[in-house]
Amino acid sequence: MRGHVSPRRALLALGALIACLIGPATASAEEAFTPIVAQPIAPARAVVATDGKKHVAYELLVSNYSSAPTTIKRIDRFDGRRRLAPVTGEAISGMLKPFASAPGTDVLGPGQSGFILLDLALPRRAKLPTRISHQFVVGKSDAPLKFVSKFRTGTVRVLGDPAVQVRPPLVGPGWVVANGCCAEFTSHRGAVLPVNGRFHNSERFAIDFMQIQPDGLLVNGAWESLDNYPFFGDPILSATRGTVVRVVKDIPETQPSGNLPPASAARAGGNYVVVRSARKRFAFYAHMQPGSARVKVGQRVRAGQILGLLGSTGNSNAPHLHFHMMDGPDPLASNGIPYTFSRFGVQGRLLNFGDLFDGVKAQVNSQFAGIHSNQLPLNLQVIDFPNR
């Protein structure tokens, strides 16, 4: 009969099709002991910053299984077969933090764990990787197990979601971007914290805002007095429209000191407001003055509406506004997500932040100075927000 295919020929054709789909059999890679195992804390996201580059800021948890110290010499990065910028030198020693130790080393001790902060800076129009895999190159070990010194571990997924565009939460010139993103170890970038049984970094893109006055001073008089900070009590504005989901307003003021006061996770933000702007998009405004919150849970707010007053409550050692965006309503048990400000000016980068508390005038260079739109300001930049 015309068009008839015998069962034998059909089986042969099916076998050929399966062979084409799965390809030839390949041998798996030879098993090997790897001294370090790495894993991402969360999927990574990208944001365009004021240097004009697209920054993918993320972290890897790293554990040294070896019974000997292990030195991380180099981390090569790949997007599939595409080679990305490697991590070497100070980018390792300055961004690796063993648990219960300070950053500033490239060595994990025997059985020690910690995390390393990583920043992939790409040209603005460069293709964003979908995954970043890592090849570690480590020093040779004299441990009893025979470890390899080059191996792959710790692949992180990169989400293509655009950064959230928000309006400024403050008004006026001279706001210092303290503890900002992306390629320096700051208290925010390094805020990988164990909260509710998991590691989180809700502060990955967070900023502490403090204001330099037109005369270049941060504080008028003794730094230990809250009233000597001219911006103390400034209105805090909602950067988005949305619904208020959290309000804390009864925590007392913390007086300035040389060290951050100890605080529980629940009280670290002091008096704060959380606004839900969309699904998995929450804005966090922390350290407000006691009793200054002007909103309540369930209230709808508009962008630019006053939420409260800038203070120094909770885990704070001087007046400032802590601001960040996150994917959940919990200030610490969430994942920080990138955001950009709609429009702002950059004066330059502050060169002497620590001296400002002693009454020294700010020294600001002109790096990336000018008007910026839809970008994230970088660490220690001095920026101007439009007046209302």
C-alpha positions as CSV (number, residue, x, y, z in Angstrom):
1,M,0.0,0.0,0.0
2,R,1.3,3.4,-0.9
3,G,2.8,5.3,2.1
4,H,3.0,2.1,4.2
5,V,6.1,1.9,6.5
6,S,7.1,-1.4,8.0
7,P,7.4,-1.7,11.8
8,R,11.1,-2.5,11.4
9,R,11.8,0.7,9.4
10,A,9.7,2.7,11.9
11,L,11.8,1.4,14.8
12,L,15.0,2.2,13.0
13,A,13.8,5.7,12.2
14,L,12.8,6.2,15.9
15,G,16.2,5.0,17.0
16,A,18.0,7.5,14.7
17,L,15.8,10.3,15.9
18,I,16.6,9.5,19.6
19,A,20.3,9.4,18.8
20,C,20.2,12.8,17.1
21,L,18.4,14.3,20.1
22,I,20.7,13.0,22.8
23,G,23.9,12.9,20.9
24,P,26.8,10.5,21.3
25,A,27.5,9.1,24.7
26,T,30.2,11.1,26.6
27,A,32.2,10.2,29.6
28,S,31.6,12.2,32.7
29,A,34.4,14.3,34.2
30,E,36.8,12.5,36.4
31,E,35.9,12.8,40.1
32,A,38.2,15.0,42.2
33,F,38.3,16.4,45.7
34,T,37.8,20.2,45.8
35,P,39.0,22.0,49.0
36,I,36.5,24.8,48.7
37,V,32.8,24.7,47.9
38,A,30.9,27.9,47.0
39,Q,27.2,28.7,46.7
40,P,25.3,31.9,46.0
41,I,23.2,33.6,48.7
42,A,20.5,34.7,46.2
43,P,20.1,35.2,42.4
44,A,21.9,38.3,41.1
45,R,20.5,41.4,39.5
46,A,22.1,44.3,37.6
47,V,21.9,48.0,38.0
48,V,23.3,50.9,36.1
49,A,25.4,53.2,38.3
50,T,26.7,56.7,38.0
51,D,30.0,55.4,36.4
52,G,27.9,54.4,33.4
53,K,28.5,50.7,34.0
54,K,26.1,47.9,34.6
55,H,26.9,46.4,38.0
56,V,26.0,42.9,39.0
57,A,26.6,42.8,42.7
58,Y,26.3,39.4,44.5
59,E,27.9,37.2,47.1
60,L,29.1,33.6,47.4
61,L,29.2,31.6,50.6
62,V,32.5,29.7,50.7
63,S,33.6,26.8,52.9
64,N,37.0,25.2,53.2
65,Y,36.6,21.5,53.7
66,S,40.4,21.0,53.9
67,S,42.2,20.5,57.2
68,A,44.8,23.0,56.0
69,P,44.6,26.7,55.2
70,T,43.6,27.4,51.6
71,T,44.6,30.5,49.7
72,I,42.2,31.7,47.0
73,K,44.5,33.0,44.2
74,R,42.1,33.7,41.4
75,I,38.4,33.3,40.5
76,D,37.7,33.1,36.8
77,R,34.1,33.8,35.7
78,F,32.1,32.5,32.8
79,D,28.7,32.9,31.1
80,G,28.6,29.6,29.4
81,R,31.7,29.6,27.3
82,R,32.0,33.4,27.4
83,R,34.8,34.5,29.7
84,L,33.9,37.4,32.0
85,A,36.2,39.6,34.1
86,P,38.3,37.5,36.6
87,V,38.7,38.3,40.3
88,T,42.2,38.7,41.5
89,G,44.4,40.5,44.1
90,E,42.6,43.1,46.2
91,A,39.3,42.1,44.8
92,I,39.7,38.8,46.7
93,S,41.6,39.9,49.8
94,G,39.5,43.0,50.3
95,M,36.2,41.3,49.8
96,L,36.6,37.9,51.5
97,K,35.3,37.8,55.0
98,P,35.7,34.6,57.0
99,F,33.0,34.2,59.7
100,A,33.9,35.8,63.0
101,S,36.9,37.6,61.4
102,A,37.5,40.9,59.6
103,P,37.8,41.1,55.8
104,G,41.3,41.6,54.4
105,T,42.5,38.2,53.7
106,D,42.7,35.7,50.8
107,V,43.0,32.7,53.1
108,L,40.3,30.4,54.6
109,G,41.5,28.5,57.6
110,P,41.0,24.7,58.1
111,G,37.3,24.0,58.2
112,Q,36.5,27.7,58.0
113,S,33.6,29.3,56.2
114,G,32.8,32.8,55.2
115,F,31.6,34.8,52.2
116,I,33.1,36.8,49.4
117,L,31.5,39.9,47.8
118,L,31.7,40.1,44.0
119,D,30.9,42.8,41.5
120,L,30.8,42.3,37.8
121,A,31.0,45.7,36.1
122,L,29.9,45.6,32.4
123,P,29.6,48.3,29.8
124,R,26.1,49.7,29.9
125,R,25.0,48.1,26.6
126,A,26.8,44.8,27.2
127,K,24.8,41.6,27.1
128,L,23.8,40.5,30.6
129,P,24.9,37.0,31.5
130,T,22.1,34.6,32.4
131,R,24.4,32.6,34.8
132,I,27.8,33.3,36.2
133,S,29.9,30.2,36.9
134,H,33.2,30.4,38.9
135,Q,36.5,28.6,38.5
136,F,38.5,28.8,41.7
137,V,42.3,28.7,41.5
138,V,43.8,27.9,45.0
139,G,47.1,27.2,46.5
140,K,48.3,23.6,46.8
141,S,47.3,21.9,50.0
142,D,49.3,19.6,52.2
143,A,46.1,18.0,53.6
144,P,45.8,14.2,53.7
145,L,43.2,14.2,50.9
146,K,44.5,14.9,47.5
147,F,42.7,18.2,46.5
148,V,42.8,19.7,43.1
149,S,43.9,23.4,42.8
150,K,41.6,24.4,39.9
151,F,37.9,23.6,39.9
152,R,34.4,25.0,39.2
153,T,31.9,25.7,41.9
154,G,29.2,28.3,42.9
155,T,27.1,29.1,39.8
156,V,24.8,32.1,40.4
157,R,21.7,32.8,38.3
158,V,21.3,36.4,37.0
159,L,17.8,37.7,36.7
160,G,17.0,40.1,33.9
161,D,14.5,42.1,35.9
162,P,15.1,45.9,35.5
163,A,16.1,47.9,38.6
164,V,13.2,49.6,40.3
165,Q,13.0,53.3,39.5
166,V,12.2,55.5,42.6
167,R,12.0,59.1,43.5
168,P,14.4,60.7,46.0
169,P,13.5,60.1,49.7
170,L,15.1,63.4,50.7
171,V,15.4,66.9,49.3
172,G,18.2,69.4,48.9
173,P,22.0,69.3,48.1
174,G,25.0,67.6,49.7
175,W,23.7,64.1,50.6
176,V,26.6,61.7,51.2
177,V,26.0,58.1,49.9
178,A,27.5,56.4,52.9
179,N,28.1,52.6,52.9
180,G,26.9,52.4,49.3
181,C,27.3,49.9,46.4
182,C,29.1,48.2,44.7
183,A,32.8,47.2,44.6
184,E,33.9,48.1,48.1
185,F,33.5,46.2,51.4
186,T,31.0,48.4,53.3
187,S,28.8,47.6,56.2
188,H,25.9,47.3,53.7
189,R,27.6,45.3,51.0
190,G,29.0,43.0,53.7
191,A,25.7,42.6,55.6
192,V,25.3,38.9,55.0
193,L,23.4,38.0,58.1
194,P,21.9,34.8,59.5
195,V,18.2,35.7,60.0
196,N,15.5,33.2,60.8
197,G,17.7,30.2,59.9
198,R,19.0,31.5,56.5
199,F,21.6,33.9,55.2
200,H,20.2,37.1,53.7
201,N,21.6,40.4,52.4
202,S,18.7,42.8,52.3
203,E,21.2,45.7,52.4
204,R,23.1,44.9,49.2
205,F,22.2,48.2,47.5
206,A,21.4,50.2,50.7
207,I,22.5,53.8,51.4
208,D,23.0,55.7,54.6
209,F,22.2,59.4,53.8
210,M,23.9,62.2,55.7
211,Q,24.0,65.8,54.6
212,I,27.0,68.1,54.1
213,Q,26.0,71.8,54.5
214,P,27.0,74.5,52.0
215,D,30.0,75.5,54.2
216,G,31.3,71.9,53.8
217,L,30.5,70.8,57.4
218,L,28.6,67.8,58.4
219,V,28.2,68.7,62.1
220,N,28.1,72.2,63.8
221,G,30.0,71.6,67.1
222,A,30.5,68.4,69.1
223,W,29.7,65.3,67.1
224,E,28.2,63.7,70.2
225,S,25.1,65.9,70.2
226,L,22.2,65.0,67.9
227,D,21.1,68.7,67.7
228,N,24.5,69.6,66.1
229,Y,23.6,67.8,62.9
230,P,21.6,70.3,60.8
231,F,19.7,67.6,58.9
232,F,18.5,65.9,62.1
233,G,14.7,66.0,61.8
234,D,14.5,66.5,58.0
235,P,11.4,65.1,56.4
236,I,11.7,61.6,54.9
237,L,9.6,61.3,51.7
238,S,8.1,58.1,50.2
239,A,10.2,57.2,47.1
240,T,7.3,55.2,45.7
241,R,3.6,55.1,45.8
242,G,2.1,52.1,47.6
243,T,0.7,50.6,50.8
244,V,2.3,50.9,54.2
245,V,2.9,47.4,55.6
246,R,5.2,48.0,58.6
247,V,5.5,50.9,61.1
248,V,7.7,51.1,64.2
249,K,7.7,54.4,66.1
250,D,8.4,53.9,69.8
251,I,12.2,53.1,70.0
252,P,14.2,55.9,71.8
253,E,16.9,58.0,70.2
254,T,20.5,56.6,70.1
255,Q,23.1,59.2,71.0
256,P,26.1,59.4,68.6
257,S,29.1,57.3,69.7
258,G,32.2,55.9,68.2
259,N,30.7,52.4,68.0
260,L,27.4,51.0,66.8
261,P,25.3,50.0,69.7
262,P,24.3,46.3,70.0
263,A,20.8,45.6,68.8
264,S,18.6,42.7,68.1
265,A,17.5,42.0,64.6
266,A,14.0,43.3,65.4
267,R,15.3,46.6,66.7
268,A,18.2,47.2,64.3
269,G,16.2,49.5,62.1
270,G,15.0,51.6,65.0
271,N,11.8,53.4,64.1
272,Y,11.0,52.6,60.5
273,V,8.4,52.4,57.8
274,V,8.0,49.7,55.0
275,V,6.0,50.5,51.9
276,R,4.9,47.9,49.4
277,S,5.0,49.4,45.9
278,A,4.4,46.2,43.9
279,R,4.7,42.5,44.1
280,K,8.1,41.7,45.7
281,R,9.0,45.4,45.8
282,F,9.3,47.0,49.3
283,A,10.9,50.2,50.3
284,F,12.5,50.5,53.8
285,Y,13.1,53.8,55.6
286,A,15.0,53.3,58.9
287,H,16.2,55.2,62.0
288,M,13.4,57.7,62.2
289,Q,12.8,60.0,65.2
290,P,10.6,58.5,67.9
291,G,7.0,59.1,67.3
292,S,7.6,60.9,64.0
293,A,5.9,58.4,61.7
294,R,3.0,60.1,59.9
295,V,1.5,56.9,58.4
296,K,-0.1,53.7,59.6
297,V,-0.2,50.1,58.4
298,G,-2.7,49.7,55.6
299,Q,-2.5,53.4,54.5
300,R,-2.0,54.2,50.8
301,V,0.8,56.7,50.2
302,R,1.9,58.7,47.2
303,A,5.4,59.3,46.0
304,G,6.8,62.4,47.7
305,Q,4.5,62.1,50.8
306,I,6.1,62.7,54.2
307,L,6.6,59.4,56.1
308,G,8.5,60.6,59.1
309,L,11.5,62.5,60.3
310,L,15.2,61.7,60.0
311,G,16.6,60.5,63.3
312,S,19.1,58.2,64.9
313,T,17.4,55.2,66.4
314,G,18.2,51.5,66.6
315,N,21.6,50.3,65.3
316,S,22.8,53.9,64.5
317,N,25.8,55.9,65.7
318,A,24.8,59.3,64.1
319,P,21.7,60.8,62.4
320,H,21.0,59.4,59.0
321,L,18.4,57.8,56.8
322,H,18.9,54.2,55.9
323,F,17.1,53.4,52.6
324,H,16.9,50.3,50.6
325,M,14.6,48.3,48.3
326,M,13.9,44.6,49.0
327,D,11.9,41.7,47.8
328,G,9.9,41.1,51.0
329,P,8.4,43.1,53.9
330,D,11.1,42.0,56.5
331,P,13.9,44.6,56.7
332,L,16.6,41.9,57.3
333,A,15.0,38.6,56.2
334,S,14.7,39.7,52.6
335,N,16.9,40.0,49.6
336,G,18.1,43.5,48.5
337,I,17.0,44.5,45.0
338,P,18.6,47.2,42.9
339,Y,16.9,50.6,42.3
340,T,17.7,53.8,40.6
341,F,16.8,57.4,41.4
342,S,14.8,59.2,38.7
343,R,16.9,62.4,38.7
344,F,19.8,63.8,40.8
345,G,23.0,65.6,40.6
346,V,26.5,64.3,41.5
347,Q,29.0,66.8,43.0
348,G,31.8,64.1,43.1
349,R,33.3,61.6,45.5
350,L,33.9,62.4,49.2
351,L,37.6,61.9,50.1
352,N,37.6,62.4,53.9
353,F,34.4,61.0,55.3
354,G,35.9,60.0,58.7
355,D,37.2,63.5,59.3
356,L,33.8,65.2,59.0
357,F,32.8,64.2,62.5
358,D,35.8,66.2,63.8
359,G,34.5,69.4,62.2
360,V,36.8,69.2,59.1
361,K,35.3,70.5,55.9
362,A,34.4,68.0,53.2
363,Q,36.9,67.4,50.4
364,V,35.0,66.4,47.2
365,N,36.6,65.6,43.8
366,S,34.6,66.0,40.6
367,Q,34.5,62.4,39.5
368,F,31.3,61.7,37.5
369,A,30.0,65.2,38.4
370,G,26.8,66.3,36.6
371,I,23.1,65.5,36.3
372,H,22.2,61.8,36.3
373,S,18.9,60.0,35.6
374,N,17.8,56.5,36.3
375,Q,21.1,55.5,37.9
376,L,22.3,54.3,41.3
377,P,24.8,56.6,43.1
378,L,28.0,54.9,44.2
379,N,29.6,54.7,47.6
380,L,30.8,58.0,49.0
381,Q,29.4,60.1,46.2
382,V,27.9,63.5,47.2
383,I,24.6,64.0,45.5
384,D,22.0,66.7,45.2
385,F,18.3,65.9,45.2
386,P,15.8,68.3,43.7
387,N,13.9,70.6,46.0
388,R,10.2,69.9,46.3
